[in-house]
Structures are given as C-alpha cells and as structure tokens.
Amino acid sequence: MSQDELLEQDNNETLSAEDIAEGSSENADTAAVSESAAEASDISDEAAAPKPKLRIQVPVIIAAAILLVTILCFGCWGIFFNKSLKGSWALNFTVSDRECSVAFDFENDGSCAMYYGGTVYNGTYTESDSDNGRQKLNVKLTSYGQKFINTDFYYDLIGNSISGRQLVLTDLDGFIFPPDKTDEASTEESDAKKKAADFIEEDGMRYYVYTLDSVSDPEAKLVPLDGAIDEKLVGIWLDKRQDSRYDSTFSFNADGTYQITYRDIVYKGCYAAKDGSCVFNIVQVDGTAQNNTLDYSFEDDKLVVTVNDVPVTLERTDNIYAFDTGIK
C-alpha cells in the first residue's frame, strides 16, 4: 500500500472517531434537554393539579352572623336603652346648709336597701304605672320590724352607660321634702326647699324632684378613729338572751371597723378599744361621725357589753347576721 493510501485511511478513521464523538455529544445534549423537559412537565403538572380548599358551610356563616348581630344588639341595648332600676343610686341634697347624701340599692328580686350615713335600712320595692301613665315606684323600708318608710315616687331613668345613668325621682309623699300646696303663701321653709331641689306643680301641689347618680359603692365613707384595738374583742359576738326581742350581732374587725346587726338594721362605723372602754362612731347623713362609748369586759369566753346601762352577755359566733337581713 502506498503512502498516500495510508494517509487517506488514517484520515477516514480520524473522521469516523470525530463523528462518533460528536454524535455522542449530541445524544448527551438531547438526553439533558429531554430530562429538563420532563422536569418542567412535572412542575407544570403539579401547578396545574387542583389544591384542596377550606370549605365553610353556608349555614355556619349565617349562624355566626346572627350571633354577632345579637351580641351587638344586646351591647347597644345595655349601653343606650337600659331602663332597669337594678343598681346603686346616690342622692345628694342640702338641708340647713349641710351637704347630705343618701343612697339606694335595688335588686332584681324586689329587695332594696337605703344607706343613710352608716345606717342601712332594708326593705322591698315595686314598680307600676300611675293613673297619668307615668312610671311609679313604691319603696317600703322597715326599722326593728316596723314600717319606717312607705313612700311613692314618679321615676324616670335618663342617660346611658357612657355618659352616666341617672335616676330621677319625684317625691309624692315627702321622703325628704314634703309637698307644698301651690296656693299657699311662700314661707322660709318652702323657699329653702325650692332652692335645694327641683320641683313640679301638679293638681295644685308642688312636688320636689331629686336626681340620683349611678354609683358603684352606695355605702358611706367611714371615719377612722385613733386608738388601740383590743385583740380579745376582735370577732363576731351574738346576743342570745331569751328575753331579747331579736337576736343581734356585734362584729369587731381587726382593721378598726365594726358592724352591728339588729334585726333589719345594720350599723357600720369605726371603733377603738382598750382597758374595758370601747369608743365607736356612727356616720351621719352629712358625712360627719358621732362618737359613742360602751364598757365591756370578759367572763371566760363570753363578752359582756353595757348598752344603755344594761349589761348584755354575748357569745362568739361565725355568722355576722343573726337572721336573714336581706343583705348578702
């Protein structure tokens, strides 16, 4: 074989190797492209696949909407349209240039209490419509089991929970200021009443009108006494005399306050006690405190107190109320 033929054969073999290499490269590229296309197809399939959705039933939505509207309506009613007497109301008035305060507390069960300084009277109340269509309120309070107050008022509730609620009472029976006849000449007493309170004139009578503010705490502010506290006196003591008309309790607290319950009346104030002498005060309707003194001693585990020069023997108890006073 000649030299030229050998060169040509080598060239053919070289070309064949290059062609093979090129073909292999093309096949690899094709395979890569195919693999990428497959991956892209998988991604597209995943994107196209439907995703699970959170389904809320229509009745559930409707029920939730009704509940929300109901809550909003009751909230608005409670704020703007609450005409219930339930709650505590304080009346501020002036008598003989003294600023006085009386508070009432009305419960839904028809029971009520009047806070007259440090003295609490208990009773009942009823609501009704009067002959002229006005709302009427009757309040009955007792003292030692006897009628103490039985009086009628016209009443109206004004304001709301945001601006403040007020109870307006027109005094028909003279709870504080007795009504006047409009045809009578003005007197110093009637002028003083006119100055102290609003009034209306109806059927020849002048009735006085009081505005009570809604308060969270109807009780009078107590006036502390300086002095020691006898630790032996601290506790609740019960009068169980057989000849006593009513059981009563004396509660002396470690913080210097006391509470005496006697049938349907509760007295509250502050005390100081040492060496057999106890000074206690009763808050008056004008906020001042009147001091009183009683002597006491101990006989074994019993307490002997002298009330109106009469010694009374008391026994310890865990019940501050000798019976149901209506205050819980």
C-alpha positions as CSV (number, residue, x, y, z in Angstrom):
1,M,0.0,0.0,0.0
2,S,1.3,3.3,-0.9
3,Q,2.0,6.2,1.4
4,D,-0.9,8.2,0.0
5,E,-3.4,5.4,0.6
6,L,-2.2,5.0,4.2
7,L,-2.8,8.8,4.8
8,E,-6.2,8.6,3.3
9,Q,-7.1,5.6,5.5
10,D,-5.9,7.5,8.6
11,N,-8.0,10.5,7.7
12,N,-11.1,8.3,7.3
13,E,-10.5,6.7,10.7
14,T,-10.0,10.1,12.3
15,L,-13.2,11.5,10.8
16,S,-15.1,8.5,11.9
17,A,-13.8,9.0,15.5
18,E,-14.8,12.7,15.5
19,D,-18.2,11.8,14.0
20,I,-18.7,9.3,16.8
21,A,-17.6,11.8,19.4
22,E,-19.9,14.5,18.0
23,G,-22.8,12.1,17.8
24,S,-22.2,11.1,21.4
25,S,-22.2,14.7,22.5
26,E,-25.4,15.4,20.6
27,N,-27.0,12.4,22.2
28,A,-26.0,13.6,25.6
29,D,-27.4,17.1,24.9
30,T,-30.6,15.6,23.7
31,A,-30.9,13.5,26.8
32,A,-30.3,16.5,29.0
33,V,-32.9,18.5,27.2
34,S,-35.3,15.6,27.5
35,E,-34.7,15.4,31.2
36,S,-35.2,19.1,31.7
37,A,-38.4,19.0,29.7
38,A,-39.6,16.1,31.8
39,E,-38.9,18.0,35.0
40,A,-40.6,21.1,33.6
41,S,-43.6,18.9,32.7
42,D,-43.7,17.5,36.3
43,I,-43.6,21.1,37.7
44,S,-46.4,22.1,35.3
45,D,-48.4,19.1,36.3
46,E,-48.0,20.0,40.0
47,A,-49.0,23.6,39.4
48,A,-52.0,22.5,37.3
49,A,-53.1,20.0,39.9
50,P,-56.1,21.3,42.0
51,K,-55.2,22.3,45.6
52,P,-57.6,21.4,48.5
53,K,-59.7,24.4,49.6
54,L,-61.1,25.3,53.0
55,R,-64.8,24.8,52.7
56,I,-67.2,26.7,55.2
57,Q,-70.8,25.7,55.1
58,V,-73.2,28.5,54.4
59,P,-75.4,27.7,57.5
60,V,-72.3,28.1,59.7
61,I,-71.7,31.6,58.2
62,I,-75.3,32.6,58.7
63,A,-75.3,31.3,62.3
64,A,-72.1,33.2,63.1
65,A,-73.5,36.4,61.6
66,I,-76.8,36.1,63.6
67,L,-74.8,35.5,66.8
68,L,-72.6,38.6,66.1
69,V,-75.7,40.8,65.4
70,T,-77.4,39.5,68.6
71,I,-74.3,40.3,70.7
72,L,-74.1,43.8,69.2
73,C,-77.8,44.5,69.7
74,F,-77.6,43.4,73.4
75,G,-74.5,45.5,73.8
76,C,-76.2,48.6,72.3
77,W,-79.3,48.0,74.4
78,G,-77.2,47.7,77.6
79,I,-75.4,50.9,76.8
80,F,-78.1,53.1,75.5
81,F,-81.6,51.7,76.3
82,N,-81.2,50.0,79.8
83,K,-84.2,51.1,81.8
84,S,-83.7,48.7,84.7
85,L,-83.7,50.1,88.3
86,K,-81.2,47.5,89.4
87,G,-78.1,49.0,90.8
88,S,-77.0,51.6,93.3
89,W,-78.0,55.3,93.2
90,A,-76.8,58.2,95.3
91,L,-78.8,61.3,96.1
92,N,-77.1,64.5,97.2
93,F,-79.1,67.2,98.8
94,T,-78.8,70.2,101.1
95,V,-80.6,70.6,104.5
96,S,-79.9,73.6,106.7
97,D,-76.8,74.3,104.6
98,R,-75.5,70.8,105.2
99,E,-74.5,68.7,102.3
100,C,-76.1,65.3,102.7
101,S,-76.1,62.1,100.8
102,V,-78.5,59.1,100.8
103,A,-78.1,56.0,98.6
104,F,-80.4,53.3,97.4
105,D,-79.6,49.8,96.1
106,F,-82.3,47.9,94.1
107,E,-82.0,44.2,93.3
108,N,-83.9,42.3,90.6
109,D,-85.7,40.2,93.2
110,G,-87.6,43.2,94.5
111,S,-85.4,43.8,97.6
112,C,-83.8,47.1,98.3
113,A,-81.7,48.9,100.9
114,M,-81.2,52.5,101.9
115,Y,-77.8,53.7,103.0
116,Y,-78.5,56.6,105.4
117,G,-75.0,57.5,106.5
118,G,-73.6,54.5,108.4
119,T,-77.0,53.0,108.9
120,V,-78.5,50.6,106.4
121,Y,-82.3,50.0,106.3
122,N,-83.7,47.1,104.3
123,G,-87.0,46.6,102.6
124,T,-88.8,46.0,99.2
125,Y,-89.8,48.0,96.2
126,T,-92.4,47.6,93.4
127,E,-92.9,49.3,90.0
128,S,-96.2,50.2,88.4
129,D,-97.9,52.6,86.1
130,S,-99.7,55.6,87.6
131,D,-103.1,56.9,86.5
132,N,-101.4,59.5,84.3
133,G,-99.2,56.9,82.6
134,R,-96.0,57.7,84.4
135,Q,-93.8,55.1,85.9
136,K,-94.3,54.8,89.6
137,L,-92.0,53.4,92.3
138,N,-93.1,52.4,95.8
139,V,-90.4,51.8,98.4
140,K,-91.1,50.1,101.8
141,L,-88.4,50.0,104.5
142,T,-88.6,48.7,108.0
143,S,-86.9,49.5,111.3
144,Y,-86.9,46.9,114.1
145,G,-89.6,45.1,112.2
146,Q,-91.9,48.2,112.0
147,K,-92.7,50.3,108.9
148,F,-90.1,53.0,108.7
149,I,-90.7,54.3,105.1
150,N,-93.6,53.6,102.8
151,T,-93.4,56.2,100.0
152,D,-94.3,56.6,96.4
153,F,-92.3,58.3,93.6
154,Y,-92.6,59.0,90.0
155,Y,-89.4,57.9,88.4
156,D,-87.5,58.1,85.1
157,L,-84.1,56.8,84.0
158,I,-82.0,59.1,81.8
159,G,-78.6,59.0,80.3
160,N,-76.6,55.9,79.3
161,S,-73.6,53.8,80.4
162,I,-71.2,56.0,78.5
163,S,-72.4,59.5,79.6
164,G,-73.6,58.2,83.0
165,R,-77.1,57.0,84.1
166,Q,-79.3,58.9,86.5
167,L,-82.5,58.1,88.3
168,V,-85.0,61.0,88.6
169,L,-87.4,60.7,91.5
170,T,-90.5,62.9,92.0
171,D,-91.2,62.7,95.7
172,L,-95.0,62.2,96.1
173,D,-95.1,61.5,99.9
174,G,-92.4,63.7,101.4
175,F,-89.5,61.3,101.6
176,I,-87.1,64.3,102.1
177,F,-89.2,67.4,101.4
178,P,-93.0,67.2,102.0
179,P,-95.1,68.6,99.1
180,D,-96.5,72.1,99.3
181,K,-99.8,73.5,98.2
182,T,-99.3,75.9,95.4
183,D,-102.0,78.3,96.6
184,E,-100.3,78.9,99.9
185,A,-98.1,81.9,100.5
186,S,-94.4,81.3,100.2
187,T,-92.6,80.6,103.5
188,E,-89.0,80.4,104.5
189,E,-89.3,76.6,104.6
190,S,-90.8,76.4,101.1
191,D,-88.2,78.8,99.7
192,A,-85.4,76.7,101.2
193,K,-86.9,73.6,99.6
194,K,-87.2,75.3,96.2
195,K,-83.5,76.3,96.5
196,A,-82.4,72.8,97.4
197,A,-84.3,70.8,94.8
198,D,-86.2,71.0,91.5
199,F,-89.9,70.7,91.7
200,I,-93.0,70.2,89.5
201,E,-96.5,71.6,90.1
202,E,-99.4,69.2,89.5
203,D,-103.1,69.3,90.6
204,G,-102.5,72.2,93.0
205,M,-99.4,70.6,94.7
206,R,-95.7,71.2,94.4
207,Y,-93.7,68.0,94.4
208,Y,-89.9,68.0,94.8
209,V,-87.7,66.2,92.3
210,Y,-84.3,64.6,93.1
211,T,-81.7,63.3,90.6
212,L,-79.7,60.3,91.8
213,D,-76.4,59.3,90.2
214,S,-75.4,55.8,89.4
215,V,-72.6,54.7,91.8
216,S,-70.6,51.5,92.2
217,D,-70.5,51.7,96.0
218,P,-73.5,53.0,97.9
219,E,-72.0,52.8,101.4
220,A,-71.0,55.9,103.3
221,K,-67.3,56.6,103.8
222,L,-66.3,55.5,107.3
223,V,-64.3,57.8,109.6
224,P,-61.3,56.1,111.3
225,L,-60.7,56.5,115.0
226,D,-57.2,56.9,116.5
227,G,-56.5,54.4,119.2
228,A,-55.6,50.8,120.1
229,I,-57.6,47.7,119.2
230,D,-58.1,45.1,121.9
231,E,-57.3,41.8,120.2
232,K,-59.6,39.9,122.6
233,L,-62.5,42.0,121.3
234,V,-61.9,41.1,117.6
235,G,-64.5,38.7,116.3
236,I,-68.3,38.3,115.9
237,W,-70.4,38.2,119.0
238,L,-74.1,37.1,119.3
239,D,-76.7,38.3,121.7
240,K,-78.8,35.2,122.6
241,R,-80.9,36.4,125.5
242,Q,-84.2,34.6,125.8
243,D,-85.9,37.8,126.9
244,S,-84.5,39.8,123.9
245,R,-87.0,40.5,121.2
246,Y,-84.4,40.0,118.4
247,D,-81.0,38.3,118.2
248,S,-78.3,40.8,117.3
249,T,-74.6,40.5,116.4
250,F,-71.6,42.7,117.1
251,S,-68.7,42.3,114.7
252,F,-65.4,44.0,115.7
253,N,-62.8,43.8,113.0
254,A,-59.0,43.9,113.3
255,D,-58.9,46.9,110.9
256,G,-60.8,49.1,113.3
257,T,-64.2,48.8,111.7
258,Y,-67.3,47.4,113.2
259,Q,-70.8,46.2,112.1
260,I,-73.8,45.8,114.4
261,T,-76.8,44.0,113.0
262,Y,-80.1,44.3,114.9
263,R,-83.0,42.6,113.1
264,D,-83.4,44.5,109.8
265,I,-81.0,47.3,110.5
266,V,-77.2,47.4,110.1
267,Y,-74.9,49.9,111.7
268,K,-71.4,50.4,110.4
269,G,-68.5,52.6,111.6
270,C,-65.1,52.6,113.2
271,Y,-64.0,51.8,116.8
272,A,-61.1,51.9,119.2
273,A,-61.0,49.8,122.4
274,K,-58.7,49.4,125.3
275,D,-58.9,48.6,129.0
276,G,-62.6,47.9,129.0
277,S,-63.7,51.0,127.2
278,C,-64.8,51.0,123.5
279,V,-65.3,54.2,121.6
280,F,-67.3,53.7,118.3
281,N,-68.7,56.2,115.9
282,I,-71.8,56.3,113.6
283,V,-71.5,58.2,110.3
284,Q,-74.3,60.7,109.9
285,V,-76.1,61.5,106.7
286,D,-73.9,64.6,106.2
287,G,-70.7,62.5,106.5
288,T,-69.8,63.6,110.0
289,A,-69.2,61.0,112.7
290,Q,-70.9,60.9,116.1
291,N,-68.9,59.1,118.8
292,N,-70.4,56.8,121.4
293,T,-68.9,54.8,124.2
294,L,-69.7,51.4,125.8
295,D,-68.0,49.5,128.5
296,Y,-67.0,45.9,128.1
297,S,-65.5,43.0,130.0
298,F,-64.8,39.3,129.5
299,E,-66.3,36.4,131.5
300,D,-64.5,33.2,130.5
301,D,-65.1,33.0,126.7
302,K,-68.0,35.5,126.7
303,L,-68.2,39.2,126.2
304,V,-70.2,41.5,128.4
305,V,-71.1,44.9,127.0
306,T,-73.1,47.6,128.7
307,V,-75.8,49.2,126.5
308,N,-78.0,51.9,128.0
309,D,-76.8,50.9,131.4
310,V,-77.9,47.3,130.8
311,P,-75.2,44.6,130.7
312,V,-75.6,42.2,127.8
313,T,-73.7,38.9,127.6
314,L,-72.6,37.9,124.1
315,E,-71.2,34.6,122.8
316,R,-68.8,34.1,119.9
317,T,-70.3,33.1,116.5
318,D,-69.2,32.7,112.9
319,N,-72.3,34.3,111.4
320,I,-72.4,38.1,111.2
321,Y,-76.2,38.0,110.6
322,A,-78.3,36.7,113.4
323,F,-81.1,36.1,110.8
324,D,-81.8,36.9,107.2
325,T,-81.5,40.7,106.9
326,G,-81.7,40.7,103.1
327,I,-78.1,41.7,102.7
328,K,-75.9,39.1,101.2
